[in-house]
Amino acid sequence: MKKCIFIKLAVLFVVVLFFSACRDPIFHSIAQEVAPIEPRIRGGPTNMVIWQELLLVASGSRLHWYRQQEWDSREILPDNYQHLYEQLRHPGGRVTMLAATENHLYALILHGNDTTQVRRFNPGAGSWDSMIMEPARQGLIIQTIFAPNPDSNNLFIGIGNTGASDILILRGDSTQIELLREGAGMLVGAAYYSGNYFLPIRATVNEVNVTTNYGNTIVRYDGASNTTVMTSTDDVFRGFAGIIYINDSIVDRVVAIDRGGDLFGVTVAGGVQRRYPRVTMDGYATGVLALWQRRDDPSARLLLAGRQGSLFYTFGGTGFTFGYVELAIPITANSFHEPGDNIQPAASTVHNNARYRATIGQRGINHIFQAPYHVCSEMRLFASTQGNGLWSYRDHFGNREYHWNAEY
């Protein structure tokens, strides 16, 4: 009798489990998970840049390069660089950021916890040469480097801390880093349009005991000698977090995002205008911004934004949703939406929202980037995750199913 009751209970449990799996979003999310792949590039990779027809990214103290579905091969380097294979991939310290101009490749190097250098690859000598810091600022921590207009060969450098932060510049082929704007605040990005560079500033971290809060400004540099502080006409939540040139002919060419997820139009004349209602991204914007276009339809374009979002619940506990969200270009909608959720317009970076949520949607992202066609005929979308290595969106297992997983 007891055995019969036990069998009936077991069958009932299986039936309940079956229907729960069909209806419960937790079980559905688990069902969408894919087998994890050991990443080729581990840890927390840097941002990605294009240089010499290569996509480059670094992790730890090593540089990696990619071209047409092949990684780190000597043969995919330009002919005049193949003999510099070993020199190129070891910049000489922990790489925290990369930047590339028409003529130069730069790496921001961290030694220990408090010494930083900007280094430039010198193919003639087969070495990574350290750039010379502006004398009055030697010893300060370099936070960021950006090269938004490769043709100009200008490199913008954010230096200092929450109490004293400046914007520096390395011009063209010079090795001397110069002061561009003193006391500007923490530089978090750079964009270029119509002869002007736009340099967004993050608020100081200590928002209670400070006399100056830089968080609602963008510094405009005219490319010659003048800098202007552009102040937003609306509130900026904890400062700007990122900026990008999107070439939206209907609204704005350059947009910036603040920590709260508000999107701001940036104009050459005048100040920073908030042209868009508060976007929806379930929490905070990380500042990661990227452009994406469908390979077979260049008019299908999206703005991608990294997010740190709401809590989710699984049997393993709780955590935050991360990943990224999408906004169609031209910008006509008033909110971002999750990839693959079928909100119009139908263009999306992914085919399946549930699978997005179960994979990259649970990962923090340091950088996201779509490889251009001349570097990757698939126009593969890559993401540097926080601690889980480099990921990509593609058919990882050769079964014609596209999903996010570690790039191998």
N, C-alpha and C positions, 0 to 999 in steps of 0.2 A: 504494500500500500504506500509506504513512504517512498519507495523507488519510483512508483508511478507518478506520485505528486511531484517528485524532483524532476522527472522527465518533462512533465507538463509545464513546470515553471521554467525549465531550460528552453523549451520551445517558445514559450511566451516571451522570454527575454530576447531570443533571437528575432522574433517577429517585431517586437518593439524597437530593437536596435536597427532592424532593416528600415522600418518606416521613419525612424528618427534620422537615419542617414540620408533618406530621400528628402526630408522636409526641414531638418534642423540646419541652419546656416553653418554651425560649427562643424558638423560632419561633412557638409558640402565643401567647406573650405579645405578640410583635410583631404577630401577626395581629389581636389585640384592640385595638390602638391606633386612635384616631380622629383625624381631621384637627384639628389645633389651631386654636383661635379666638383672635384678638387680643382681650385682655380690655378691657372698657369701663373698668374701674377697675384700673390697673396697680400694679406694685410690690408692697409688703407692706402690704395694707390693715389697718386696726385691727380691734378687736372690733366687733360689731354690737349696736345697742340699739334698742328701740322707744320712740318719743316722738311724741306728737300723731298717732297712727295711722299713723306712718311707720316704716319700717326705715331706720336711718341707719348709715353706715360712712364712714370717712375714709381717704384715702391722700395722703401728703405733706402739703400745706397746704390741701387742699380737702375739703369735706364733700359726701357724696352721699346721696340719699334715694330710696326705692323704695316703691311701693304698687301692688298689683294689676297686675303685669307691666309697669310703666312706671317709668323712671328719670329723676330730675333735672328733671322738668317743673315749671314754675311752677304749673300747674293742679292738680297733686295735693297741693300745700300747702294747709293750712287757709286759709279765706278771709281771716282776719285776719293771715296771714303771707305772702300772695302778694306784697305790695309790699316784703317784706324778702328777696326771692330772693337778691340779690347779697350782702347782709350775712350771711345765714345760712351760705352755703357757704364763707366765708373767715374762719375763726376767728382768723387773725392770726399764724400760725406753723406749724411742723410738728406735726401732731396724732399723738400716740402712743397715746392711749386715749380712749374715750368713756364716759360714764355718763349715765343718765337717771333722774330721779325723776318724781313726779306733776306737779310744777310747773316743773322746771328741766332744761335740757340742759347738760351739762358736757363740756369738752374739756381734756385734759392736753397742754400745749403745750411743746415743746422748742425752745429758741433756741440755736443752735450746738451745743456738746457738753456744756455744763455749767450751763445756766440753764433752769429749768422754772417753769411757772405753771399754776394751775388757773383756767380761764376759764368763765364762765356766760353763756349767751345771754340778752340783755335785749331782748325784743321791743318794749318801750315806747320805748327809745332807739335800737333798731336797731343794737345793738353787742354785742360780746363783752367782758364786764367781768371784770377780774382779781380773784380773791378775795384777801383779805389774810392773809398767812402769819403764824402764831404767831411773835412776835418772836424768841424764843431759837433758832428753827430757820430763820430766813431765810438763804438761800444754800445750804441743803442740797438735794440732788437729790430731786425727787418721782418715785418709781418707778411707783406704781400708784394708780388710783382705782376705787372700786366703789360701787354703789348697789343692794344686794340687796333692799331693801324700798321700792319707789317711793312707797308711801303715806306713809311717814314723812318723806320728803324729806331724809333723812340721807345724806351722802356720806362714805365712809371713804377715807383717804389714807395710803399707805405712803411713808415718807420716810427718807432717810439712805443709809447704805452698809453694808458687811459689818461694820464696826467699831461703828457706832452707828445703830440703826434704831428708829424709833418709829411708832406708829399715831396718826393725827390724825383729827379729825372736823369736818365742816362741817354744822351743824344747821339744818334747815328753810330759812327764807328769809335766814338770816344771811349776811353776807359775810366774817365773821371765822373763820378756821380755828383750831381749838383742839386742844390735846394730849389724847389719850384714854388712851394707855398708853405710858409711856416705856420704852425698852430692850426692846421686845417682840420685835424681829427683823424680817425682811423680809416684809411683807404680800403674799400672792400670790392672795388671793381673798376672797370674802365670801358668806355664805348667811344666810337668815333663816327662823326657825321658832318659833312659839309665844312671841312676844314677845322672843326672843333673837337676837342677831347672832353668827355664828360666823366668826372671822377667822383663817385658817390661816397658819402661819409657815414660811418656807423656812429651811433651815440656812444658816449663814454659808458663804460660798464657800471661804474658806481653812480647811480642816478639820484642819490640822496645828498652826498657831500661833495658836490662839484660846483664850481662857479660858472663853468661853460659847458653847455650841452650842444654838441655839433650835429645832432642826429636829424636835422631837417634840411640839410644842405647838400648841394652838389657843386663841386668846383669845376668851372668851365675854363679850359685853357685853349687859347686861339692858335696854338701851334707856333707862335713867334715869341712873344714876351709877356703877354697879359693873361692874368688869371682873374676870374670873377666868381664870387660866391653867389650861387643861385639858391634862393630860399623858397621852399614850397609854400603854396598858397593855402595848404590845408595841413592838418596835423599828421605827423609822421610817427608811427608807433615804434619806439626804441631804435630809431635811426634807419637809414637805408641798409639793405642787405645785399643787393645786387643790381646790375644794370646790363642792358643788351641792346644792340642795334637790330631792329626787326624789319625796317623798311616797309612799314604799313602805310601805303599811299592814302588810305582813307582817313586814318587818325594821326598816328605819330610814327616817326622814324626810330626814335629811341624811347625805351620805357625802363623805369626803375621800380623795384619792389621793396617794401619795407618789411620789418620783422613780422608785422601783423598780417601780411598777405595783401595789402593794398597795392594796386598798380598805379603808377604815376606816369603821365606823359611828360617828356622832357623836350623843350623847344629851344632852338638856337637863340632866338630873341626872347627876352623876358625871363621869367622864372620857371619853376617846376610846377606844372598844373596837375591836379588830380582829376583825370578825365573819366575815371571809371568808378562805379560803386564798389563797395568792399567785396572782394572776391571770396569765394567759399573754398577753404581747403582744410577744414577741420583742425585748426590749430595755427601753427606758425610757419612762415616761409623761412627756409634755410638760407636763401640767397642764391642757390643754384639755379641758373637760367640757361636754356638752350633752345635752339631752333631745330625743327624737324620738318621734312617734307616727304611726301610719298614718292617713291622712286619712279613710278609710271605716270605721275601727275604732279608736276612742280607747283601747280596752283593750290594743291591741298597742303597747307602749311599750318603748323602748330607751334605755339610757345609752350615750352615745358618748364615747370617750376618745382624745385624740391620742396618737400613739406615734412613737418613733424606734427603729426596729427593726434587723433582721438585714441582713447583706449580701446583695445579689443580683448576678447576673452577666449581662451582655449583651455583644454584639460591641463596643459602645461603651466598655466598661470595667466598673467595679464601682461600686456606690453603696449607700446604705442605704434600706430600705423605710421609708416614713413613713405618711402618711395617718392613719387612725383605725380603731379596733376597736369592737365592740358587745357589750353585755351586756343580757339581757332583764330587764325589771322586771315583776313582783316578782323580786327577786334570789334565784334558786335554784341557778343554775349556779355553778361555782367558777372559771370563767375567761372572759375576753373571747374573742371569735372575730372573724375577718375578715368584713366585709360580703359577703353573697351566697354564703357557703360552705355553705348548706343545713343547718347544724347547728340542731337543734331548740332553742327554738321557731322556726318558719319565718319569722317577721317579720324583715325586714331593710331597710335604707335603700336597697339596690341590688338589681338583678335578676341581675347577672352578676359573679361574683367575679373572673374573669379580666380583664374589662374594668375593674373597680375597680383591680386590681393594675397595669394598664397605664396608668392615668390618675392619679387623685388619690392612689392608693397609693404613688406615687413623689414626691409633693410634701409638703414640710413645711407644717404647718398652724398658723397663729397663733390661729385662732378658728373655730368651727363653730356654726351657728345655724339652726334651722328657723323660718321666718316663720309666725306664727299666722294662722288662717283669716281674721280680720277685716282683716289687712294683705295677705294673698295667698291667694286662693281655692285655689291649687294647693298651699299649704303647702310652698313650695319650700325645699329645704335648700341653704344657702350655706356656703362656706368661704373664709376669708381665708388665702391661701397665702403662703409666705415667698419673695417675689420674683417670683411668677408671677401676681400679681393676684388678683381676686375670682373664685371659681368657683361653679358651681351644678350640681345634679343635676336634669336635665330633658331634654326633647326639643329639642335645640339645632338640628337640621337639618330639623324638620318631617317626619321619616320614621317617627314613632312608636317610635323607639328611644331609650330613656332611658339617659343616661350622664353622667359628670362631665366638664365642660369649662369653659373660661373663660366667665363671664357677659359677654354682649355688649350 
